[in-house]
Amino acid sequence: MQDLSAEKRGRYLENAVGARFLEAGWDVYYWKDRDLEVDFVVLGPGGEKWAIEVKSAESPLDGLKGLKTFCGRYPDFEPCLLSLVGQRAAGCRALDPEWVLSLRRSHR
């Protein structure tokens, strides 16, 4: 089997993250305005309001422009970065990929 391209690996990770949030019962949305976008806008069962950018490799932080714009327009949402390589960005909550991919639906 051939190695996955970086682009395909990133798309698979995004799909897995979105699927896990949906399966865990979170409300999941996508946001786009012209050339700006946010991978996921999620509303959690505990009142979480997160705007999430997913990165599978080290990426220039100017790629977070959509995230910053969205959170500027909707300040109730916390900007989050989920990075497979541990990349961090000032002003963004770092989401642990293992935690997200192990989310389970909470039973109340």
Summary of the structure (lengths in Angstrom):
residues: 108
radius of gyration: 13.7
end to end distance: 43.5
largest distance: 44.7
contacts: 283
relative contact order: 0.19
helix: 33%
strand: 29%
